[in-house]
Amino acid sequence: MNRIFIDIGNSRIKYAIAENGDYEYLGAENSQDFITNIDELLFAEFDRVDEVYFCTVGNLQNLDDLTAAIQDEWNIIPTQLSSQRQCCNLVSGYKDFHKLGSDRWLAMQGALAITNEPFVVVDAGTAMTVDAVVDGQHKGGFIVPGLKTMHHSLAGNTALLDLPDSDDLQDEELSDELLAKDTAGAILAGTLYMSAAFVNQLIIDLNQQIGTQFKVFLTGGDAAQLASLLDHRYTYIPDLVLHGMYSVVESVKKS
């Protein structure tokens, strides 16, 4: 039994395969690059696939193109995994569970498959989300702009600063010095420190409010940058959403 899992984000697509129960993360690609090169990335690699599962918070056109290509190549209709009120020992904390992003729900499922201790999932992507779980109950979460979103906002909406193009910012590297000596460095360092300070203080506050010590799971495209400034021990899992998808499917198949 070969199963493909696809996580369609706002800017990237991550994917994995489970061959006879053996899970393997296959990597992440820019969304449009994945669609353009799907023959090479997927179809040429796997002659036979029995099931395809996906979750999405991304572009609907990418989704239409992807599902059409999969149906044409493998004659399979992909199955969408979405947020539930309750599933696989996890209960949603949202009043309307449909409005909880499927990526957040499945990232929590991925973490829950690893630990029964209270945990926080920090997903540093286009938006940075934070979700807390205690005893299988999702306590709720936060959504703030991600690093690249803040970069784009400054580059597009600040007329009086000599800002670099927002895309050029992604190629910049942080200086070893704490204070930046140019605009691009100041933006990179400022947004990174602001995001890290938010996460660090939030975890302190959650530990105090709930009276526990949360394990921290870190994922998302900007996780590596954020990790350098975190004050708390963390477990970095780039494919945490895919792990959650695999865990949910395995759990449902066995029930």
Residue pairs with C-beta under 8 A, 6 or more apart in sequence:
1 18
1 19
1 20
1 21
1 50
1 51
2 17
2 18
2 19
2 20
2 46
2 48
2 49
2 50
2 51
3 17
3 18
3 49
3 50
3 51
3 52
3 53
3 246
3 249
4 15
4 16
4 17
4 42
4 46
4 49
4 51
4 52
4 53
5 15
5 16
5 17
5 18
5 52
5 53
5 54
5 242
5 245
5 246
5 249
6 13
6 14
6 15
6 52
6 53
6 54
6 55
6 66
6 78
7 13
7 14
7 15
7 54
7 55
7 56
7 103
7 106
7 239
7 241
7 242
7 245
8 31
8 54
8 55
8 56
8 57
8 58
8 59
8 62
8 63
8 66
9 31
9 57
9 58
9 103
9 125
9 126
9 221
10 57
10 58
10 59
10 125
10 126
10 127
11 30
11 31
11 58
11 125
11 126
11 148
11 221
12 28
12 29
12 30
12 31
12 221
13 28
13 29
13 30
13 31
13 34
13 35
13 58
13 62
13 66
14 25
14 27
14 28
14 238
14 239
14 241
14 242
15 26
15 27
15 28
15 29
15 34
15 41
15 42
15 242
16 23
16 24
16 25
16 26
16 239
16 242
16 246
17 23
17 24
17 26
17 46
18 24
18 246
21 250
23 243
23 246
25 238
25 239
25 242
26 41
28 221
28 238
29 37
29 41
31 58
31 59
31 62
32 62
34 41
34 66
35 62
35 65
35 66
35 69
38 66
38 69
42 73
43 73
43 74
49 74
49 76
50 76
51 76
51 79
51 249
52 70
52 74
52 76
52 78
52 79
53 78
53 79
53 80
53 81
53 245
53 249
54 63
54 66
54 67
54 78
54 79
54 80
54 81
55 80
55 81
55 82
55 102
55 103
55 106
55 241
55 245
56 63
56 80
56 102
57 101
57 102
57 103
66 78
67 77
67 78
70 76
70 78
71 77
71 78
81 102
81 106
81 245
81 248
81 249
82 98
82 102
82 105
83 92
83 94
83 97
83 98
83 100
83 101
83 102
83 104
83 105
84 92
84 97
84 105
85 91
85 92
85 97
86 92
87 109
87 248
87 251
87 252
88 109
88 112
88 247
88 248
88 251
88 252
89 112
89 136
90 105
90 108
90 109
90 112
90 133
90 136
90 138
91 136
91 137
91 138
92 100
92 105
92 138
93 100
93 137
93 138
93 139
93 140
93 141
94 100
94 138
94 140
100 138
101 129
103 123
103 129
103 241
104 121
104 123
104 129
104 131
104 141
105 244
106 241
106 244
106 245
106 248
107 121
107 123
107 131
107 217
107 219
107 240
107 241
107 244
108 121
108 131
108 133
108 138
108 244
109 243
109 244
109 245
109 247
109 248
110 217
110 237
110 240
110 241
110 242
110 243
110 244
110 245
110 247
111 119
111 121
111 133
111 215
111 217
111 240
111 244
112 119
112 133
112 136
112 244
112 247
113 243
113 244
113 247
114 217
114 235
114 243
115 215
117 215
118 132
118 133
118 134
118 135
118 210
118 212
118 213
118 214
118 215
119 132
119 133
119 214
119 215
119 216
119 217
120 130
120 131
120 132
120 133
120 203
120 206
120 214
120 215
120 216
120 217
121 129
121 130
121 131
121 133
121 217
121 219
121 240
122 128
122 129
122 130
122 199
122 216
122 217
122 218
122 219
122 220
122 223
122 226
122 234
123 129
123 130
123 219
123 220
123 223
123 240
123 241
124 146
124 147
124 195
124 218
124 219
124 220
124 221
124 222
124 223
124 225
124 226
125 146
125 220
125 221
125 222
126 146
126 148
126 149
127 143
127 144
127 145
127 146
127 149
128 143
128 144
128 145
128 146
128 147
128 195
128 199
128 220
128 222
128 226
129 141
129 142
129 143
130 141
130 142
130 199
130 202
131 138
131 139
131 140
131 141
132 138
132 139
132 140
132 141
132 206
132 210
132 214
133 139
134 210
134 212
139 210
142 202
144 195
144 198
145 153
146 195
146 220
146 222
147 191
147 192
147 195
147 222
147 225
147 226
148 166
148 169
148 170
148 221
148 222
150 191
150 194
151 166
151 169
151 170
151 187
151 188
151 191
152 166
154 161
154 163
154 166
154 187
155 163
155 164
155 165
155 166
155 169
156 166
161 183
162 183
163 183
163 184
163 187
164 172
164 183
164 184
168 184
169 184
169 187
169 188
172 184
172 185
172 188
174 185
174 188
174 189
174 192
174 225
175 181
175 185
175 189
178 189
179 189
180 186
180 188
180 189
180 190
192 225
192 226
192 229
193 229
195 226
196 226
196 229
196 230
199 226
199 230
200 229
200 230
200 231
200 232
203 214
203 216
203 232
206 214
207 213
207 214
215 235
216 230
216 232
216 233
216 234
216 235
217 234
217 235
217 236
217 237
217 240
218 226
218 227
218 230
218 234
218 235
218 236
218 237
219 236
219 237
219 238
219 239
219 240
219 241
223 236
223 238
224 236
227 234
227 236
237 243
